[in-house]
Structure formats: C-alpha cells, structure tokens
Amino acid sequence: MKRQLQVETAGDTHGLDAQMASQRKGLARYRVGSGPQRWYAVGWGVVGVVAVLLLWELYKFLGPPEGVVIGGTGASGSGVMILPRTHDRAMPHIWDMVARLFAPTSGGDTPPLWVSVASAALVTLGIAAVGWLIGVAVGALLGLAMQRWRLVEWGLLPWIVVSQIVPLIAFAPVINAIGNQIDRGGTPWPQWLSVAVIASYLAFFPVAIGVLRGLAAPDRIHVDLMRTYAAGYWPTLLRLRLPAAVPYLLPALRLAAANAVLGAVVAEVSIGMRGGIGRMLIQLAGQASSDPAAPWGPTFGAIALGLVAAGSVALIGLWLRNYRRGEATA
C-alpha cells in the first residue's frame, strides 16, 4: 500500500509539473509584445489612420462649402455651426498639407517647413521629458505613500483627483509668474522650467493612480505568505508588490508621457515661450487665411511627438516584459 501511494503521488507530481509547463508555454505564446500581436496592432493602427484620411476627403467632397448653420445665416454670428466649412481655406486637401511640409517655412531662403517643425518638436520633446521625469517621481512617491498608509490615501486621493479639474491654460501663467519671482530673487529659473513643471502637473496623476492600484494588486494569500517568512515592508515591496505593479504601471507611464507632451504644448502657448512647437502652431495659425495648409505642419508634428513620447515607454516595457503577463492590454 505504501509503495502504491508513493507511485500515485509521483504520478500526480509529474502530471502537475506537465500542466504547469503547458501553462507556461501558453503564457509565453500570448506574452505582451509577441510577433503576431504586434503586427496585428500595427495593422489596425494603419487602418485607423487611413480611415481618418478617407473620411476627411469624403466630407470635403460632399460637405457644403460654408458648413451647416442652425438658427441663422452664420455671417452675422447669430447662428450655430454644427458642421465645419469645406472650402480650401478652412479645410485643405491632405496632399496640399503634405506638399506644404516641403515648401519653405515663410518664403525666401528659409528651410522647409518639416525641418522647422522637427527642430521645434525636439525642443518640446526635451522639455516634456523633464516634465515626465518630475511627474513620475512625484506620482510614484504619492502612490507609494497612499498604499502604505490608508489615512494618507483618504486625505490625498480626493485632492489629487480635484487637481486635474483646474484648467491648464489658467494654471500655466501662475507657474510662470512664480518662476519669474524666483528668477528675480537671484535663483536662476529659465522659462522652459516653468513649461516642464506644467507638463509634470498632467503627468503625475496617472502615475500616482497606477502605482496605488498596482501596489495593491498582489493577492492576499501572497502577502500572507511573505508575512509567514517574517518579511518586512521593504522586502515585500521589492519582491512582491513592485513586480505585481508592472502591468498597471506601464500603461500609466505611457499615459503620463502623452500628458507631458500635451502639457508642454499648452504651456508654450499660454506663457508665450519661443522655440517650441506650441508657439510655432500659434504663429502659423495666424497666417491660416493666406496659407491654410501651413498650420497643419506643426499639428502633425505635435501628434507625432505624442506618439514618440508614448512609444518610448515601450523600451521600459521590453526590459520588464517578464512581468507583463497580467497586463490588461495583452
């Protein structure tokens, strides 16, 4: 009987090992960033971009030149326009926008528009990167404190949520004024630093929520297991909570990167900082009546900037790919 029990136990153990190996193979097959999934996502992204371009040209072809106005003629300002105008000054063709990228920025011997857009985008990208780093540091500290002490979460979380309701266009001049006062007091405070602080204001929120949610992700049984091993707070944080937080943290970092770019562009517009893509967008928008395709150059540049910023977080995801099996986007 004892020999039979040992044989049955050994058989169950081998069966369990085989089942776990099969599960590991299945997880590896559907791991985030695998080949089929990556090309599937890229394909749908290309289809989405093409669909937007086709809808643009289709509406331009079928829509009324002066748009659709309800409640008046629109010229006197008494009506409400519900559909935009489709004439060339308000809605240029896609190929006109692309051709304008290779034309001089402002005539004469100036470089092509795409060169100016790329140069301005690099300035904004550098400032947004600084804002992203500040936002990640602040958000991570807040999320860590809220997960560690429930009283801190009760006190801070409502204010963190309310902070995102403040209009950024009104908040930016305040930060710029504070920076000017610091600079006049003898401490150097360049204008780009004000833009970086404003960008971090949008970036810290998703990181704080992601860290809070991710650090609380481990199952109760795993936390109790660490306690049975007499593991303190820091070993539990480093060996259990942080690896479990990766599927929540990476999407938060991508959203924070996109928010940092948005905050930097809006801040450049609000405080009038020169050299960035936000200021360039305002300058070319003022010339839209005579050069309607020009403002779309920095617009495309801002879109590409956000995609580059969010895509850069994928490099962090590659480094942490072994911890991403539970990620919601898998």
C-alpha positions as CSV (number, residue, x, y, z in Angstrom):
1,M,0.0,0.0,0.0
2,K,2.8,2.4,0.9
3,R,4.6,1.6,-2.4
4,Q,1.3,2.2,-4.3
5,L,0.8,5.5,-2.6
6,Q,4.3,6.7,-3.5
7,V,3.7,5.7,-7.1
8,E,0.4,7.6,-7.2
9,T,2.0,10.6,-5.6
10,A,4.9,10.6,-8.0
11,G,2.4,10.4,-10.9
12,D,0.3,13.3,-9.6
13,T,3.5,15.3,-9.2
14,H,4.6,14.6,-12.8
15,G,1.1,15.5,-14.0
16,L,1.1,18.7,-12.1
17,D,4.6,19.6,-13.5
18,A,3.4,18.9,-17.0
19,Q,0.3,21.0,-16.5
20,M,2.4,23.9,-15.2
21,A,4.8,23.6,-18.1
22,S,1.9,23.7,-20.6
23,Q,0.5,26.8,-18.9
24,R,3.9,28.5,-19.1
25,K,4.1,27.7,-22.8
26,G,0.6,29.2,-23.3
27,L,1.6,32.4,-21.4
28,A,4.8,32.7,-23.4
29,R,2.8,32.4,-26.6
30,Y,0.5,35.2,-25.7
31,R,3.1,37.4,-24.0
32,V,2.8,41.1,-24.4
33,G,4.7,42.2,-27.5
34,S,4.7,38.8,-29.3
35,G,5.1,38.9,-33.0
36,P,1.5,38.2,-34.2
37,Q,0.0,40.6,-31.7
38,R,2.5,43.3,-32.5
39,W,1.7,43.1,-36.3
40,Y,-2.0,42.8,-35.6
41,A,-1.9,46.1,-33.6
42,V,0.2,47.9,-36.2
43,G,-2.2,46.8,-38.9
44,W,-5.2,48.1,-37.1
45,G,-3.3,51.4,-36.4
46,V,-2.6,51.8,-40.1
47,V,-6.2,51.1,-41.0
48,G,-7.4,53.7,-38.5
49,V,-5.1,56.4,-39.9
50,V,-6.2,55.6,-43.5
51,A,-9.9,55.7,-42.4
52,V,-9.4,59.2,-40.9
53,L,-7.8,60.4,-44.1
54,L,-10.6,59.0,-46.3
55,L,-13.3,60.5,-44.1
56,W,-11.6,63.9,-44.3
57,E,-11.5,63.8,-48.1
58,L,-15.0,62.4,-48.3
59,Y,-16.5,65.1,-46.1
60,K,-14.6,67.8,-48.1
61,F,-16.1,66.4,-51.3
62,L,-19.7,66.0,-50.1
63,G,-19.9,68.7,-47.4
64,P,-21.2,72.3,-48.1
65,P,-18.5,74.9,-48.6
66,E,-19.9,77.2,-45.9
67,G,-20.8,74.4,-43.5
68,V,-24.1,73.8,-41.8
69,V,-25.5,76.5,-39.6
70,I,-28.7,76.3,-37.4
71,G,-30.5,79.3,-36.2
72,G,-29.2,82.0,-38.6
73,T,-27.0,82.6,-41.6
74,G,-23.8,82.4,-39.7
75,A,-22.3,85.5,-41.3
76,S,-23.8,87.7,-38.6
77,G,-22.8,85.4,-35.9
78,S,-26.4,84.6,-34.8
79,G,-26.4,81.0,-35.9
80,V,-24.7,77.9,-34.5
81,M,-22.4,76.0,-36.9
82,I,-22.8,72.2,-36.4
83,L,-20.7,71.1,-39.4
84,P,-17.4,72.8,-40.4
85,R,-16.7,74.6,-43.7
86,T,-15.2,72.6,-46.5
87,H,-13.6,75.3,-48.7
88,D,-9.9,75.3,-49.3
89,R,-9.1,78.0,-46.7
90,A,-10.8,76.1,-43.9
91,M,-10.2,72.5,-44.9
92,P,-7.3,72.0,-47.3
93,H,-6.7,68.7,-49.1
94,I,-4.4,66.1,-47.5
95,W,-2.0,66.3,-50.4
96,D,-1.8,70.1,-50.0
97,M,-0.8,69.6,-46.4
98,V,1.9,67.1,-47.3
99,A,3.2,69.3,-50.1
100,R,3.4,72.3,-47.7
101,L,5.7,70.4,-45.5
102,F,8.4,70.5,-48.2
103,A,7.9,74.2,-49.0
104,P,9.9,77.0,-47.3
105,T,8.6,77.8,-43.9
106,S,8.0,81.5,-44.5
107,G,9.3,82.0,-48.0
108,G,12.7,83.1,-49.3
109,D,15.7,81.1,-48.2
110,T,14.0,79.7,-45.1
111,P,14.3,75.9,-44.6
112,P,11.4,73.6,-45.5
113,L,8.5,73.5,-43.0
114,W,9.2,70.0,-41.9
115,V,12.7,71.0,-40.8
116,S,11.4,73.8,-38.7
117,V,8.7,71.5,-37.3
118,A,11.3,68.8,-36.4
119,S,13.5,71.4,-34.7
120,A,10.7,72.8,-32.7
121,A,9.4,69.3,-31.8
122,L,12.8,68.4,-30.4
123,V,12.7,71.4,-28.1
124,T,9.3,70.5,-26.9
125,L,10.2,66.8,-26.5
126,G,13.2,67.6,-24.3
127,I,11.0,69.8,-22.1
128,A,8.3,67.2,-21.9
129,A,10.9,64.6,-21.0
130,V,11.9,66.7,-18.0
131,G,8.3,67.2,-17.0
132,W,7.7,63.4,-17.4
133,L,10.6,62.6,-15.1
134,I,9.3,65.1,-12.5
135,G,5.8,63.8,-12.8
136,V,6.9,60.1,-12.5
137,A,8.9,60.9,-9.4
138,V,6.1,62.8,-7.7
139,G,3.4,60.4,-8.7
140,A,5.4,57.4,-7.6
141,L,6.0,58.9,-4.1
142,L,2.4,59.8,-3.7
143,G,1.2,56.4,-4.8
144,L,3.7,54.7,-2.5
145,A,2.6,56.8,0.5
146,M,-1.1,56.2,-0.2
147,Q,-0.6,52.5,-0.5
148,R,1.5,52.4,2.7
149,W,-0.9,54.4,4.9
150,R,-4.6,54.3,4.4
151,L,-5.1,57.6,6.2
152,V,-2.8,59.3,3.6
153,E,-4.9,57.8,0.8
154,W,-8.1,59.1,2.3
155,G,-6.6,62.5,2.7
156,L,-4.7,62.9,-0.6
157,L,-6.6,61.0,-3.2
158,P,-9.6,63.4,-3.4
159,W,-7.3,66.3,-3.8
160,I,-5.2,64.5,-6.5
161,V,-8.4,63.9,-8.5
162,V,-9.6,67.5,-8.0
163,S,-6.2,68.8,-9.1
164,Q,-6.9,67.6,-12.6
165,I,-10.0,69.8,-12.9
166,V,-8.1,73.0,-12.8
167,P,-7.8,74.4,-16.4
168,L,-4.3,74.2,-17.5
169,I,-4.5,77.4,-19.5
170,A,-5.2,79.2,-16.3
171,F,-2.7,77.3,-14.2
172,A,0.3,78.0,-16.6
173,P,0.5,81.8,-16.1
174,V,0.5,81.3,-12.4
175,I,3.5,78.9,-12.6
176,N,5.3,81.3,-14.9
177,A,4.7,84.2,-12.6
178,I,6.1,82.2,-9.6
179,G,9.1,81.3,-11.8
180,N,9.7,84.9,-12.6
181,Q,9.7,85.8,-9.0
182,I,12.2,83.1,-8.2
183,D,14.4,84.3,-11.0
184,R,14.3,87.9,-9.8
185,G,15.2,86.7,-6.3
186,G,18.6,85.6,-7.5
187,T,17.9,81.9,-8.2
188,P,18.1,81.1,-12.0
189,W,14.7,79.9,-13.3
190,P,14.6,79.6,-17.1
191,Q,11.3,79.8,-18.8
192,W,11.5,76.2,-20.1
193,L,11.5,75.0,-16.5
194,S,8.1,76.6,-16.0
195,V,6.9,74.6,-19.0
196,A,8.4,71.4,-17.6
197,V,6.6,71.9,-14.2
198,I,3.3,72.4,-16.0
199,A,3.9,69.3,-18.0
200,S,4.6,67.4,-14.8
201,Y,1.3,68.6,-13.4
202,L,-0.5,66.5,-16.0
203,A,2.0,63.6,-15.9
204,F,1.9,62.8,-12.2
205,F,-1.8,61.9,-12.0
206,P,-1.8,58.6,-13.9
207,V,1.4,57.5,-12.3
208,A,0.0,58.1,-8.8
209,I,-3.1,56.1,-9.6
210,G,-1.2,53.4,-11.4
211,V,1.3,52.9,-8.5
212,L,-1.6,52.9,-5.9
213,R,-3.5,50.3,-7.9
214,G,-0.5,48.2,-8.8
215,L,1.0,48.0,-5.3
216,A,-2.4,46.8,-4.0
217,A,-2.6,44.1,-6.8
218,P,-1.0,41.1,-5.1
219,D,-3.4,38.5,-3.7
220,R,-4.0,38.3,0.0
221,I,-2.5,34.9,0.1
222,H,0.8,36.1,-1.3
223,V,1.0,38.9,1.2
224,D,0.3,36.5,4.0
225,L,3.0,34.2,2.7
226,M,5.6,36.9,2.9
227,R,4.5,37.6,6.4
228,T,5.0,33.9,7.3
229,Y,8.6,34.3,6.2
230,A,8.9,37.3,8.5
231,A,9.5,39.6,5.6
232,G,9.2,43.3,6.4
233,Y,7.7,46.1,4.4
234,W,10.6,46.8,2.1
235,P,11.3,43.2,1.1
236,T,7.6,42.7,0.4
237,L,7.6,45.9,-1.6
238,L,10.6,44.9,-3.7
239,R,10.0,41.2,-4.2
240,L,6.2,41.1,-4.4
241,R,4.4,44.5,-4.8
242,L,6.6,46.1,-7.4
243,P,6.7,43.1,-9.8
244,A,2.9,42.8,-9.4
245,A,2.5,46.6,-10.2
246,V,4.2,46.4,-13.6
247,P,1.1,45.7,-15.6
248,Y,-0.6,48.7,-14.0
249,L,2.5,51.0,-14.1
250,L,3.4,50.7,-17.8
251,P,0.1,51.9,-19.1
252,A,0.3,54.7,-16.6
253,L,3.7,55.7,-17.8
254,R,2.5,55.8,-21.4
255,L,-0.4,58.0,-20.5
256,A,1.9,60.2,-18.4
257,A,4.2,60.6,-21.4
258,A,1.4,61.7,-23.7
259,N,0.1,64.0,-21.0
260,A,3.5,65.6,-20.6
261,V,3.6,66.4,-24.3
262,L,0.1,67.9,-24.1
263,G,1.0,70.0,-21.1
264,A,4.2,71.2,-22.7
265,V,2.4,72.4,-25.9
266,V,-0.3,74.1,-23.9
267,A,2.2,75.7,-21.6
268,E,4.2,77.1,-24.5
269,V,1.1,78.6,-25.9
270,S,-0.1,80.0,-22.6
271,I,3.2,81.7,-21.5
272,G,4.5,82.5,-24.9
273,M,7.7,80.5,-24.8
274,R,9.5,80.6,-28.2
275,G,11.3,77.8,-29.9
276,G,8.8,75.1,-29.2
277,I,6.1,73.6,-31.3
278,G,3.3,75.2,-29.4
279,R,4.5,78.7,-30.2
280,M,5.0,77.7,-33.8
281,L,1.5,76.4,-34.0
282,I,0.1,79.8,-32.9
283,Q,2.3,81.7,-35.3
284,L,1.3,79.7,-38.3
285,A,-2.4,79.7,-37.3
286,G,-2.4,83.4,-37.6
287,Q,-1.4,83.1,-41.2
288,A,-4.1,80.5,-42.0
289,S,-6.2,82.8,-44.1
290,S,-3.4,83.3,-46.6
291,D,-1.6,79.9,-46.1
292,P,-4.2,77.4,-44.9
293,A,-2.0,74.3,-45.1
294,A,0.8,75.7,-43.0
295,P,-0.8,75.3,-39.5
296,W,-1.2,71.6,-40.2
297,G,2.6,71.0,-40.2
298,P,3.1,71.7,-36.5
299,T,-0.2,70.0,-35.8
300,F,1.2,66.8,-37.4
301,G,4.4,67.4,-35.5
302,A,2.6,67.6,-32.2
303,I,0.7,64.3,-32.9
304,A,3.9,62.6,-33.9
305,L,5.5,64.0,-30.7
306,G,2.9,62.4,-28.5
307,L,3.3,59.1,-30.3
308,V,7.0,59.2,-29.9
309,A,6.8,60.0,-26.2
310,A,4.3,57.2,-25.5
311,G,6.2,54.8,-27.7
312,S,9.4,55.5,-25.9
313,V,7.9,53.9,-22.8
314,A,7.8,50.6,-24.8
315,L,11.6,50.4,-24.2
316,I,10.9,50.2,-20.5
317,G,8.3,47.5,-21.3
318,L,10.8,45.4,-23.1
319,W,13.1,45.5,-20.1
320,L,10.2,44.4,-17.9
321,R,8.5,42.0,-20.3
322,N,8.7,39.1,-17.9
323,Y,6.3,40.9,-15.5
324,R,3.7,41.9,-18.1
325,R,1.7,38.7,-18.4
326,G,-1.3,40.1,-16.5
327,E,-1.3,43.4,-18.3
328,A,-4.8,44.4,-19.4
329,T,-3.6,45.3,-22.9
330,A,-2.1,41.9,-23.6
